[in-house]
Amino acid sequence: MIEKTELHTGWTLSCNDTGRPGLPESIPATVPGCVHTDLLAARLIPDPYLDVNEITNDWIGRCEWVYRLSFDAVPDEAKVQELVFDGLDTIATIRLNGEEIGRTFNQHRTYRFDVSGRLKAGSNELSVTFHSAYAYGAEMEKQYGYRPNNYPGPGNLMRKMACNFGWDWGPTLVTAGIWKPVRLESWDRARLAETRVSATLAGGDGVVTINARMTAQQDCQGCSIVALIGGVSHAIEVSASGEASFQVTVPSPQIWWPHHLGGQPLYPLSIELRDAGGHVLDSYAKEIGFRSIRLDTAPDEHGSAFTFIVNDVPLFACGANWIPDDCFPSRVTAERYAARIDEAKAANINMLRVWGGGIFERDEFYEACDRAGMMVWQDFLFACASYPEEEPLLGEVEAEVRDNVVRLMPHASLMVWNGNNENIWGFDEWGWRPIIKDGVSWGLGYYLDVLPRLCAALDPDRPYYPGSPYSGSMDIEPNDDGHGCKHIWDVWNDVGWEVYRNYIPRFCSEFGWQAPPNWATLEESVHDAPLTPQSYGVFHHQKATQGNEKLIRGLSGHLPVPQTMDDWHFATQLNQARAIRFAIEHMRSHRAICKGAIVWQFNDCWPVTSWAALDSAGRRKPLWYAMQQAFDPRLLTIQPRGRKLAAVAVNERTLFWRSKIAGKRMRLDGTVLAEFEFWRLLCDRFEAKEFELADDIATPDNAANEVVMVQMLDKRAFHYFVEDIDLKLPKPEMTVSMNATADGFDVIVTAGTFLKDLCLMADRLDPAAVVDSMLITLLPGESHTFAIKTRKTFKARDITPGVVLRCANDLLP
C-alpha cells in the first residue's frame, strides 16, 4: 500500500519584500492555511473583517512570501517518492533542498512532484515561494492583451479565486498559501493515477461505471482492479496500457432523492489495485448514491424548457447561490460546511449553486450535500469577465477541469456542470463587443467546446450547460425569458421589486435584494460611534456600487424612508425578505412554465451588507425565514391573474394536497366584509392549482383598510390592495408572555391589533440565540409562539417591542 506522511506541522513563513519593516524573519505558519491567517495568528495585522481594516492589508497580496519546512525522510531507491500538494494558491515555485522541483499557476489543481532520488536521509528542506498574483497578472496582460473584466484585479488572466480581488459583496484580500493538505507519498510497483466513478439507474438497477488508470514503476503484468459495492464485487485485469473500464450492477438499490422527496441512502464503494499475487497496491473509497439526472431543454409552446428531471421526476428547484463561506477557505471546517447545508435544508432549499467566481469546494461540502439530499449545481470557474483561450491559460483550464470533474463526479448530489457565470451575457450586452477585436478570444471556446468535450469524455452521465444565463443558442439573446436560465438584475439595480412580476422565466438562476447583516454581526464587526448607514465602518462593509442609495430607493412605494439606525436596519432587512418572497411566490405560481428559482445568495464570506440570507456569522436574516416560507413544499399564495385575483396552491410533495379552501376580505380590525368556503380543492403532486377569487373577495371597499386572507389547512396567504406606505396599519399593540423550555424559551405574543410581518430579533437578546420563525402576520386576538434556543435567561420585559419585537406597523408614522 501507499505510505502517506502528512506534512502539516513545523512550517514557517517569511516575506521576501524588504520594504515591509517590522515583520519577523520567521513567522509560525499553519498548513493548510494562507498568509493572512498566519499573520493574524501572529498578531501582525489587524483583523481585515473589522471596521475598515481591509484597506490596511492591501500590501499582503503584492508581496512575495516563502513557506519553509524541515522534515525527516528515509530515501528508498526501491520506491517512487512524491510530494503531493492538494492545493497551492497560486503562483508558486517549489524547492527541495535548494533545488527547484516545480512551478504552479493554478489554485484549483492538485500537484504531484516526483522527488525520488532527491530526498536525503534525515532532515530535508522544503520551500514554497508564492509570487504576487498582481505581478503575475500584469505579466499575463502584456502577453494576452487586455480582456474586459467587470470586477477589479487580474482574476480572469490566471486560475485563482476571482472574488479574492474584490466583488460587490466581498473584500479585496488577495491570498497566497498552501490552502489544502500536503503530504509525502511512497509507493512501489504501481498506484491508481485516476479513478473515475459514475453511478446512475438503469431499469431499476444501480449501475456504477468505473474507469481506472494506473501509473507503474515497472512492468506490472497481472495487476487487477477489484470493486465492491452493495454486496456485489467485480474484478478485471488491467490492460497493457494500464487502464481498466467496467460496470458493476447493484440489483434494485434504494434510490437517492433530493431531501423533500425521499431518503438519501449511500452505498460504500471500495476499489483496490492488486498485483498478480493479490496484494493491495492502492485503494479508493467513496459513498455512492443511485439516482438518474437529466436536464430537459426541449422546445415547447413557451420556447424551450429548462427542467431538472431526477429519477424521472420533473422538479422545481428551490435554490440559492453559494459563494466561498470565508475569504480564507481553509478556515471552513467540515462541521461548518455541514451546519451551513443544514441551514439551507431547514430553509426548504433543495439546490445550491456553487458560483463560478469562487472555488470548487472541498470534498466535505459535497459529502455533506450527499447526506443532506441537497442538489448541487456546479459552475466552472469563469465569472463576469472575458478569458483568454491561449496558452498557458488553456492548458491550465483543461488540467483543472479534469482534476475536478474526476474528483466530484461520484457525488449523487451533483446535478449539472455549468460553463460560466454571466460571461456570454456580458459579451452580448455589457459593451464588450467593441473592445474585443475580431479574432481575439474571450472565453466562448471554453463554454461551447473545451468544457462540453471534457465533460462528455469524463462524465457522460451528468448534463453540461454552457452558461448562466444562456438561452441554449448563440442565436437567441442569452437572457431571454422563454429559453434556458435567466438572471434578473434590473430589479435591485434599476427598478423596484414589484417588477419581478413582469418576468416568467423558464428557470431563474440569479435574482436578489440587499440588506445589512444581523444587528449582532454588525456590532461585532463595526465599532463606529454612533452606528449609522453612512458611518465609516458600516459604509465600508457595503461593496455594491451605490448600494446604500439602492436600499433606500428600493423602499420607495413600499415603506417610508427610515429616520433612525434601528429603523433603517429593520426596514431594509424587511424589504429584502419581502422582495424575495414576492419573486419566489410569483415564479412558483407559474410552475407549468418556470421550473426553478435560485436566489442570490445564501451565505456570506465576511460581515457585509449583501444579498445573503445567512450572514457571515451564520445568523439568519429575515430573508432566511421568507425563503423558508416561500420555498415550503406546500405553498399557498394569492396572485393577480389578469384583472382578477387567484389563490394558487403549489405542491412539491409526493402526495396530492386536498383540502377545504376558505377565505375572507376583512378590515384590519378583523371585521369580515365577505367570505367563502370551497370544500374540495385538489392540488396534485408537482402541480400549481389556481382558484379564482370571487369579485366580492377580490374587490375592496376601502383599499387602505382591508386585507384578503385565504387558508388551506395550516397554510394561509394574505393579499393587500395597497402597499404599507398607504395602508392604515394601526399602532402595534400586543401582550407578551414566556415559558421556559429545555433549550431556551417560548415567547407567546398575542395581538391587540393587526400586526403585519412580526419578527422577534433573537440576536438582540443573545448573539447566540436562534428563533424558529419570523414574518408572522396576526389578526387582532390571535397569538403566535416564537421558540428561542438560548442558554441565557430572560424575562418577558426583556422582549422589548420596537427593539426585540419588530413589525411593519412600527415603520409607519
JOCORNOR-V527958 format. One record per run of one state. SS is the DSSP state (~ for helix, > for strand, _ for the rest). FROM is the first residue (numbers start at 1). LEN is the number of residues. Records with the same first field share a line. If there is no record, write none. Layout:
# JOCORNOR-V527958
SS: FROM-LEN ; FROM-LEN
This chain:
# JOCORNOR-V527958
_: 1-2 ; 7-5 ; 16-11 ; 29-6 ; 42-11 ; 63-2 ; 74-6 ; 86-3 ; 90-1 ; 97-2 ; 107-4 ; 115-7 ; 131-2 ; 145-4 ; 150-5 ; 158-1 ; 160-2 ; 166-6 ; 173-4 ; 178-4 ; 188-2 ; 203-2 ; 217-7 ; 230-2 ; 238-5 ; 251-16 ; 275-5 ; 289-4 ; 297-2 ; 301-2 ; 305-2 ; 311-2 ; 315-2 ; 323-6 ; 332-2 ; 347-4 ; 355-8 ; 373-2 ; 380-3 ; 384-1 ; 386-7 ; 409-5 ; 419-2 ; 422-1 ; 430-14 ; 459-4 ; 466-2 ; 469-1 ; 471-14 ; 489-1 ; 494-1 ; 496-1 ; 503-5 ; 512-3 ; 516-3 ; 526-10 ; 541-1 ; 543-4 ; 556-9 ; 590-6 ; 600-9 ; 611-3 ; 615-5 ; 621-1 ; 631-3 ; 642-2 ; 652-5 ; 668-4 ; 684-3 ; 693-2 ; 699-4 ; 713-2 ; 721-3 ; 727-7 ; 742-2 ; 752-3 ; 761-1 ; 765-5 ; 772-4 ; 779-4 ; 790-6 ; 799-2 ; 802-3 ; 807-1 ; 812-2
>: 3-4 ; 12-4 ; 27-2 ; 65-9 ; 80-6 ; 89-1 ; 91-6 ; 99-8 ; 111-4 ; 122-9 ; 149-1 ; 159-1 ; 165-1 ; 172-1 ; 177-1 ; 182-6 ; 190-13 ; 205-12 ; 224-6 ; 232-6 ; 243-8 ; 267-8 ; 280-9 ; 293-4 ; 299-2 ; 303-2 ; 307-4 ; 313-2 ; 317-6 ; 351-4 ; 375-5 ; 383-1 ; 385-1 ; 414-5 ; 421-1 ; 463-3 ; 468-1 ; 470-1 ; 485-4 ; 495-1 ; 508-4 ; 515-1 ; 542-1 ; 596-4 ; 609-2 ; 614-1 ; 620-1 ; 634-8 ; 644-8 ; 657-11 ; 672-12 ; 687-6 ; 706-7 ; 715-6 ; 734-8 ; 744-8 ; 755-6 ; 770-2 ; 776-3 ; 783-7 ; 801-1 ; 805-2
~: 35-7 ; 53-10 ; 133-12 ; 155-3 ; 162-3 ; 329-3 ; 334-13 ; 363-10 ; 393-16 ; 423-7 ; 444-15 ; 490-4 ; 497-6 ; 519-7 ; 536-5 ; 547-9 ; 565-25 ; 622-9 ; 695-4 ; 703-3 ; 724-3 ; 762-3 ; 796-3 ; 808-4
